[in-house]
Amino acid sequence: MTSPTLAATGAWTKTGDLPAAASWYGQCDGPVLLKNDKGVLLAGGADAKGVAVNTTAVYNPTAKTWTAGRTLQFPRRLHTVTLLDSGKVLVVGGTSGSSPLSPSLTSVELYDPADGSWKAVASLREARRGHHAILLANHKVLVTGGLTTRSGDSAKALATAEIYDPDADTWTPTKQPMTDARTGHSGVLFKGGQVLVAGGTAPISGADAASLAFCELYNPTADTWTPAGNLLQPRSRHQLVLASDTTALVVGGATPGTPGDGTFDPFTRLTVERYDLATDKWTARAASPGGRGFHRVVPLRSGTFLVAGGTADEHNGVGYQSALIYDNATDTWTAAAGLTTGRWAFAAAALADGKALVTGGTVVSGIAGVDPDTAQLSATTEVFALGGAS
């Protein structure tokens, strides 16, 4: 008697490996799809010891290969990578160290895909890592929050925000700071120009941080921050994606054991909430088995989202191979073909042809691996296609 099998949607195809394995633990430090068919750019990240790297690479979707690019002027992790309207790429802040208390950076670099060069541009007004960056409708870049070292044994989350003008090469602080200091948060740009910032963490001791349910809205016309409706549960290590012109989805995340209501949450459920700008409220959506953090959510076509990888324990964990597809219109989940390599804190991007690119990341860490002091990273790359092999 044969065991029943469950049908899975789509398929993964392995392509060329990265020039060097790395991981990306931030919200905005991953790859960007360059304009004019220039490929996918990856910059910086962390090695197996958690040390920042200065390597870069460009993926060619046609040849399905990675090519090493010119190095960054500074090694950096927990930085941000933002595609500008000009087609150039802005890399901001981060840290060059491996310690949780390593100094944050003010340095900023600009990538020109025309010749693959990097150049230094105007520095941040305030050093930060683990911050968020988003391109505004007025072509400027909004950078929010992050972490900075306060002393030799403590760090603090930032409430400050600043805006980069690519034409003037200047940074200007927003008229007022955010309502709440935060790091590791996420954000989306709505049609009309407003920016939603959601969740993240704030340090509560030298080693611990509290997940946040607080959210807020930035109005670029008034240059003001306004508290927004709270998430139904605090979240960090989550993913936030735009679902429509005025709605957004937050998927997964939060810290095991501290969901916010005093109960234990062993990452058994992958929960989703939807924010509606018109009502300023979050509502629960259908959940699925297999909660996770440090996963990735990639928009596919027709209002569906690929949720892939992740882990329950970044310190002593194994990367998940499982992948799911969430349909926003029907509020339903479908099992997707699993990754060939389980991973978290990896790079993921939506390609121009509607497929999803996944590369790098952490496979095993801590006592789950051979060497507790050295994480096992992956340099492999795979591409997901809804219709089957890509």
N, C-alpha and C positions, 0 to 999 in steps of 0.2 A: 504494500500500500504506500503510495507516494504522499508526501506532505503537501498541503495546499500552498500555493504561492500567491503573493499579493502583487498586483500590477502596479508599476511605478511609472510616473509621467516623465518623459524626456530622457536624455542621455548625456553623459559626460564623455568628452574626448580629450585624452592627454595630448599636449603639444610640447613645444620646446621649454626646457628648464630655464629658470633665472640664472644669470651669471654667478650669483652668490645667494645663498639662503638668507632670509631675514624675516623679521616680524614687525607688525605695526599695531600698536596698542591704542592709538588715539582715535578720535572720531573723524578727523579730517586729514589724516596723514597718508591716506591711501592713494591709489592711482587716479589719474585724470585722462579722459579721452581727448586727445589733442584735436584741434580743428584741421580741416583740409586733408583728411586722411593721413595725418602724420603719426598715427599709432597711439599707444597708451604709455604714459610716462609714470615711472616710479622713482621716488627720490628719498634717500635716507632710510631710517628704520633702526632696528636693534639686532645685534648678533646673538649667538647662543648664550653668551654671558650677560646679556642685557646691555651691552656697550653700544652706544650710538655709532652709526656708520655714515660715511659720506658718499657711498656708492649710488649710482643712478642707472636706470636701464629703460629702454624703449621697446615695446612689443609691436611687432608687425602682424596684424590680424590676417593678412593675405598669406604671408610666408609662414605664419604661426611660430615665429622665433623671437627671442629676446636678443637685444644688442646692448652691451655695456656702453653707457654714455660718459660724458665728462663728469668728474667728481664735484660734489658740492664744495663750497669754500670752507664750510664747517660741518663736521659730523653732527647729526641731529636726529633725535627721536622725540615723540610727542609734540611734533611740529604740525603745521597745517600746510596743505598744498591746494592752491586755488587757481582754476583756469580763468584768465581774464578775457574780456571781449576782444582784445587785440590778438588773441591766440597765444600770448605768452603766459607763463605760469609763475605765480608768486608763492614762494616758500617762506614761512614766517616762524620765527622763534623756535621753541623746543628746548632741549638740553643736550649737551655733548657728553654728559656723564652717565653712569649706570646706577648711581645711588639714588634712593628716593629723595635725598636732600641735595642732590647736585644742583648747582646754580642754573637758573633759567637763562635763555638767550634773548638779546634784543635784536640780533642780526637778522637781516632779511635779504633774500636772493631772488633774482629774476631769471627765468629760463626762456631762451629764444629758440623755438623749434626750427627756425630758418637755418641756423648754423650749429645748433646744439650747445650753445654757450651759456654760461652762468655769469652774472655780474651782481655785485653788491648794490643795493639801493638803500633808501632812507631807513634807518633803524626804528624799531618800536620805541615809543616813549617809556614803556615799562616792560621789563623782562617777564616772559611768561612761557609756560609749557602746559600741555593738556588743555589748551584753549580751543575755541571754535572760530572758524572763519567762513564767511559766506559772501558771495558776490551779490551786491544790491542791484536794483533796477536802474540806478543812476550810474552804473559801471564802476562804482567804488567798492572796496572790500571792508566789511565790518568784522572786526576781531573782538571776541568777548571772553571775559573771565580768564580762567587758567590757574596755574599754581606758580608760586614763587617761594624761594627759600627765605624764611623769616629770621632764622638763627642757625647755629650749628646743629641743633637737634629738633628743629620744627619748620614746618612749611605752612603757608596760608593760601587759601583760595582768594581769588580776586573778583571784585564786583565791577572793576573798571572795564571800559570798552573804548576802542579807538578805530578810526576810519582811515584807510589808505586811499589816496587819490593817485592813480597811475599816471595821469597827465602832469600833475605838479610834483610827483614823487615826494609827497608829504604825508605825515600822520597827524590826525587831529582827534583829540578826545571827544567823545559824545558829550552833549551838554550836561548830562547827568549820568551817574553810574547805573548799573543794573540794580534791580530791587534786592537781589540776593547774590552773594559771592558764590561761585561755583567753578568746578573743573570737571572735565570728562563729560560735559553736557553735549546736547545735540541741538540742531536748529534747521528750520526750513524757511524758504521765501515764498510767501503767498502772492497770487496775482493782486496787483494793487500796491505792492511794495513792502507790506509789513512782514516782519520776521518773528517767528515763534522760537523761543529758546526753552528747552524742556529738560528737567531732571539733572543728573550729574551727582557730584559728591562735594562735601566740605570736610576738611580734616577736623577730627575731634580729639586726636592725640598724636604722638609721634609716629604711631604705626597704623592707626585706624581712621576710617572716614565714614561719614553717614551718607546714605543715599538720600536724594532729595525728590520730593513730589512737586516742589514749586516750579512754576512756569511764568514766563513773561513775554510781552510783545514789545517790539521796537518799531516806532513810527519814524521813518527816515525824513519825512516832510517836516514834522515837528521836532525831530531829533530828541525824542523822549522815550522812556521806558514805562510800561504800565503792567502791574501784576495781572496775570491771566489765570484762568481756572486751573486748579491743582490736578495733577495726575491722580488716578484712583489709588495707585500705590507708588511708593518711592522707587525710582529706577536709576541704576547706573549700569555701565557696560551694555546699554541698550542700543537700539537703532531707531531713528526717526526718519520717515520718508513722506514726501508729498503724495497725497492720494487724489487730489483734485485742485482746482484753483483756490479753494478756500477750506480744504480739509487735509488733515495729516494723520498718519498712523505711527504709533510707537509700538515696537515689537520686542518682547523679551527683556532681558536684563534683570536688574535688582540683585542684591547680595543674598546668597543663601543664608537662611537663619534670621534675616532681618527684613521681612517684607513690610514692616511698618505697623503691624497690628499685634505684635507680641507672640505670634505663632511661628513655628518652624516651617520653612519653605525649602524643601530639598530639590528645587528645580524640577518638580514633577510636571508642571504645566507651562506651556509656552503661551503667555497671555498677550493680548493685543488691546489697545485702546485707540479710539478715533477722536480727534479734536475737530470741532466745527467752529470756524472763526465767527460765524454769524451768531452763535449762541454762547461762545466762550466757555464751552463745556467739553469734558472728556466723557465718552461712553464706552462701556466694555463691549468688546467684540468676541466672536467665537474663539475659544482657546483650543490648543492641541497638546497632546502628550509631548514631553521632551523639552522642558524649559532650558534656557541657555543664556550665556553672556559671551561677549567677545565674538559673536557670530556676525554674519553680514546679511543685509537685505538688499537685493538688487531688483529694480523695477524691470519687469518684462513687458511685453505688449498686451494690450486689451485689459489693462487694469489689474494684472496679476503681479505677484511679487515672489521672487525666489528667496527663501530663508535657508541658509546653509551653514554648516559647521558650528563652532562654538564649544564651550566647555562649562562645567559646573564649578571648577576649582582651578584658578589660574596658577596657583602655587604648586599643587601636586595633582595635576590633572592630565587627562588624555583627550585629544581633540575628537569631536564627533564627526562621523562620516555622514550622518543623516541630513537630509534636505527635504524641504516641504515647499509647496506652492500655496500662497494665500490669494484668494479671489476677493477683492474688495467689494465688487458688485453684489455677489451672492453671500458674502461672509462665510466662506467655506474653505476647508483645507484639503489638499490632495497630496498624497505621498509622491515625492520626486525620487528619481534615481539617486543613490547615495554617492558622495564624493569617493574617488578612488583612494584618497588620502585624507584621514580625519585631521582637522586642523582648527585652530582659533587664532585670533589676532592676525588674520591674513589680509591680503589685498584682494579686492573684488571691484569689478567695474562692468557697467552695461555697455556692450559694444554697439556699433552703429547698425548692425544687421539684426538686432534684437536678442542676441545671445548674451550669455554672462561669462565673464572671465574671472577665474579664481587662481591665485598663485601665492606661494610662500606660506608664512605663518608658523605657529608653534604646533608641534605634533604631540610631544610629551614634555612634562616639566616636573621638577622636584623628585620626590621619592617614587613617583610613578615611572621614572626613567632609570637609566643605568647610572648616571652621575647626578646626584641631587643639585649640584651647583651649576650644571650645564644643561640647558634645555635642548631638546632635539627639534631642530627646525627643518622645514622642507623648502626645496628649491623648485619643486614640481609645479606645473601649470596645467589646468584643465578648463575646458570650455563647455558650458551647458547649453543645450538646445532643446526647446520644448518639443520639436517634432522628431527628435531622435539624434543620431550621430551627426556631429557638426563637421 
